[in-house]
Amino acid sequence: MNNKKLPSQAIIFGSVGVNRGDDLMNRVLHNACVRAGYEVSIASIDPTSYAAIYGGDVFSSSKSNMLNWFKRIYKADCVIIGGGTMIQNDFGRTGFSGILLYASSVLFMAAMLRVPRIYVIGIGINKISRKNWFFAQFFRFADVILVRDAASVHNARMVGLSKYITASHDVGLAASLYDSGLKNDTLGTPLSHAERPYVCLSIAKEKSEIAAYGLAKKLVSASIGAGLDVRLLAMDIREEEELGIYRKLKDEFREAVTIVIPKNPFELVPMLRAARLCIGMRLHFCVLSVVAGQKVVVVSREQKTEWLAEFVGKERFIDFFSATAGDQVVKIIAENATVDNGLDQTAITKLKRIDAEITSKLQELLQRNEAL
């Protein structure tokens, strides 16, 4: 009989604290680790705020805090990198990816310190430049790499990682691992719409601010014209991201528009469930809408959202770069403004199966005793 005890110390390094989609994935991984018996530490961009919301052992993910990373990794039994799009190009001036450098530094430390388990879980892989190819190679130090979509598997081949990759699902779909208060009463519970109907809208600024603002303005105007209020949900709470677009819209449309800056991803679910319609560019806005039972409209702008097409259906999957994207969504708004569509039963059936697959895979990884 193997009497070896489960490791007790796990550290999760992700992009945590400013993007509620990344926070969602982090909480799922955190809760999976706790369920498996680990004590968990979290690296966060904003450790003070993160600790105030969730509690627990939180430390700074700033690269200036690398000595602290080293000390913590040295004592760890399990290091997890994830989730989010970790292999990507940077949007800044240097061309080097900050998030990729961050992840590769952690992987190198964990490998050199011989951490028993090094997992990369729930990540996305974008097409990257030759400049960032070198940093992607550090992912070879991981014992297991779980990517969240077929596009990531394809892009792994471009950087020579395909044999290290296992395809999974986005861990944000594992509703049974959500924080307490949501996991037991979300799926299958009938929708209850607000007295004053509204549409929830999530815009993404990245790489296309002018186009994103133009589309958002058209959709807000169409929603108001159809008798709907508009709630603009900020999945990334930094001012330089979609909040800048939202404030312009608020100035123009005044009381018909409400900006929502959530403290955590879970407080969005009741709001999404009560909406007449959900329209999103942000991946995890769409994931949360699906979990809430809504027939979300996906406005896809990147590879990482392409897998949602099968989930939501052809009619509600809109290519952001299509010349008719705005008109297509305006038509959907008009058709649904006064209609209670009820739960998306097809999505609910898929979610239950996918949730079970994700939780089973995480349990298999985190409760494995033998050496990998």
ChimeraX attribute file (.defattr): number of C-alpha atoms within 10 A of each C-alpha:
attribute: neighborCount
match mode: 1-to-1
recipient: residues
	/A:1	3
	/A:2	6
	/A:3	6
	/A:4	8
	/A:5	8
	/A:6	15
	/A:7	19
	/A:8	15
	/A:9	18
	/A:10	25
	/A:11	26
	/A:12	26
	/A:13	23
	/A:14	28
	/A:15	26
	/A:16	27
	/A:17	24
	/A:18	19
	/A:19	20
	/A:20	24
	/A:21	25
	/A:22	22
	/A:23	25
	/A:24	26
	/A:25	29
	/A:26	29
	/A:27	24
	/A:28	23
	/A:29	27
	/A:30	24
	/A:31	18
	/A:32	20
	/A:33	25
	/A:34	15
	/A:35	14
	/A:36	19
	/A:37	16
	/A:38	21
	/A:39	17
	/A:40	21
	/A:41	19
	/A:42	23
	/A:43	22
	/A:44	23
	/A:45	18
	/A:46	16
	/A:47	20
	/A:48	14
	/A:49	15
	/A:50	23
	/A:51	16
	/A:52	10
	/A:53	11
	/A:54	12
	/A:55	11
	/A:56	13
	/A:57	14
	/A:58	22
	/A:59	20
	/A:60	19
	/A:61	22
	/A:62	14
	/A:63	13
	/A:64	9
	/A:65	11
	/A:66	16
	/A:67	10
	/A:68	14
	/A:69	22
	/A:70	15
	/A:71	10
	/A:72	17
	/A:73	23
	/A:74	15
	/A:75	13
	/A:76	24
	/A:77	19
	/A:78	22
	/A:79	26
	/A:80	27
	/A:81	27
	/A:82	27
	/A:83	31
	/A:84	27
	/A:85	21
	/A:86	25
	/A:87	28
	/A:88	20
	/A:89	22
	/A:90	16
	/A:91	12
	/A:92	9
	/A:93	6
	/A:94	9
	/A:95	13
	/A:96	20
	/A:97	20
	/A:98	19
	/A:99	18
	/A:100	22
	/A:101	19
	/A:102	20
	/A:103	23
	/A:104	23
	/A:105	17
	/A:106	22
	/A:107	26
	/A:108	16
	/A:109	17
	/A:110	26
	/A:111	19
	/A:112	11
	/A:113	14
	/A:114	14
	/A:115	17
	/A:116	16
	/A:117	22
	/A:118	26
	/A:119	21
	/A:120	25
	/A:121	27
	/A:122	26
	/A:123	25
	/A:124	25
	/A:125	25
	/A:126	21
	/A:127	18
	/A:128	19
	/A:129	15
	/A:130	12
	/A:131	12
	/A:132	21
	/A:133	19
	/A:134	13
	/A:135	19
	/A:136	21
	/A:137	13
	/A:138	19
	/A:139	25
	/A:140	18
	/A:141	19
	/A:142	20
	/A:143	14
	/A:144	19
	/A:145	26
	/A:146	25
	/A:147	27
	/A:148	25
	/A:149	23
	/A:150	18
	/A:151	20
	/A:152	24
	/A:153	23
	/A:154	15
	/A:155	18
	/A:156	23
	/A:157	13
	/A:158	14
	/A:159	20
	/A:160	13
	/A:161	18
	/A:162	15
	/A:163	11
	/A:164	17
	/A:165	19
	/A:166	14
	/A:167	15
	/A:168	20
	/A:169	20
	/A:170	25
	/A:171	30
	/A:172	27
	/A:173	25
	/A:174	25
	/A:175	24
	/A:176	21
	/A:177	24
	/A:178	22
	/A:179	17
	/A:180	9
	/A:181	10
	/A:182	17
	/A:183	15
	/A:184	14
	/A:185	11
	/A:186	19
	/A:187	22
	/A:188	15
	/A:189	12
	/A:190	13
	/A:191	20
	/A:192	13
	/A:193	16
	/A:194	12
	/A:195	7
	/A:196	10
	/A:197	16
	/A:198	25
	/A:199	25
	/A:200	27
	/A:201	24
	/A:202	24
	/A:203	26
	/A:204	23
	/A:205	19
	/A:206	12
	/A:207	10
	/A:208	10
	/A:209	16
	/A:210	11
	/A:211	13
	/A:212	20
	/A:213	20
	/A:214	12
	/A:215	18
	/A:216	21
	/A:217	19
	/A:218	15
	/A:219	22
	/A:220	25
	/A:221	18
	/A:222	19
	/A:223	21
	/A:224	18
	/A:225	13
	/A:226	16
	/A:227	16
	/A:228	24
	/A:229	22
	/A:230	25
	/A:231	22
	/A:232	27
	/A:233	25
	/A:234	24
	/A:235	29
	/A:236	23
	/A:237	18
	/A:238	13
	/A:239	12
	/A:240	11
	/A:241	17
	/A:242	23
	/A:243	23
	/A:244	14
	/A:245	22
	/A:246	25
	/A:247	17
	/A:248	13
	/A:249	21
	/A:250	16
	/A:251	10
	/A:252	12
	/A:253	16
	/A:254	11
	/A:255	10
	/A:256	18
	/A:257	22
	/A:258	18
	/A:259	16
	/A:260	17
	/A:261	17
	/A:262	16
	/A:263	16
	/A:264	19
	/A:265	22
	/A:266	20
	/A:267	12
	/A:268	21
	/A:269	18
	/A:270	15
	/A:271	19
	/A:272	29
	/A:273	27
	/A:274	20
	/A:275	24
	/A:276	27
	/A:277	27
	/A:278	24
	/A:279	24
	/A:280	22
	/A:281	22
	/A:282	25
	/A:283	24
	/A:284	24
	/A:285	28
	/A:286	27
	/A:287	23
	/A:288	23
	/A:289	26
	/A:290	27
	/A:291	26
	/A:292	29
	/A:293	26
	/A:294	27
	/A:295	25
	/A:296	26
	/A:297	27
	/A:298	30
	/A:299	28
	/A:300	23
	/A:301	21
	/A:302	15
	/A:303	15
	/A:304	20
	/A:305	20
	/A:306	19
	/A:307	16
	/A:308	22
	/A:309	17
	/A:310	10
	/A:311	18
	/A:312	20
	/A:313	15
	/A:314	12
	/A:315	12
	/A:316	19
	/A:317	22
	/A:318	20
	/A:319	17
	/A:320	18
	/A:321	13
	/A:322	12
	/A:323	9
	/A:324	12
	/A:325	16
	/A:326	21
	/A:327	15
	/A:328	16
	/A:329	23
	/A:330	18
	/A:331	12
	/A:332	15
	/A:333	25
	/A:334	15
	/A:335	11
	/A:336	13
	/A:337	19
	/A:338	13
	/A:339	10
	/A:340	13
	/A:341	12
	/A:342	15
	/A:343	19
	/A:344	18
	/A:345	14
	/A:346	13
	/A:347	19
	/A:348	19
	/A:349	12
	/A:350	12
	/A:351	20
	/A:352	16
	/A:353	11
	/A:354	19
	/A:355	20
	/A:356	14
	/A:357	16
	/A:358	22
	/A:359	20
	/A:360	11
	/A:361	13
	/A:362	19
	/A:363	15
	/A:364	12
	/A:365	16
	/A:366	21
	/A:367	16
	/A:368	14
	/A:369	14
	/A:370	9
	/A:371	6
	/A:372	10
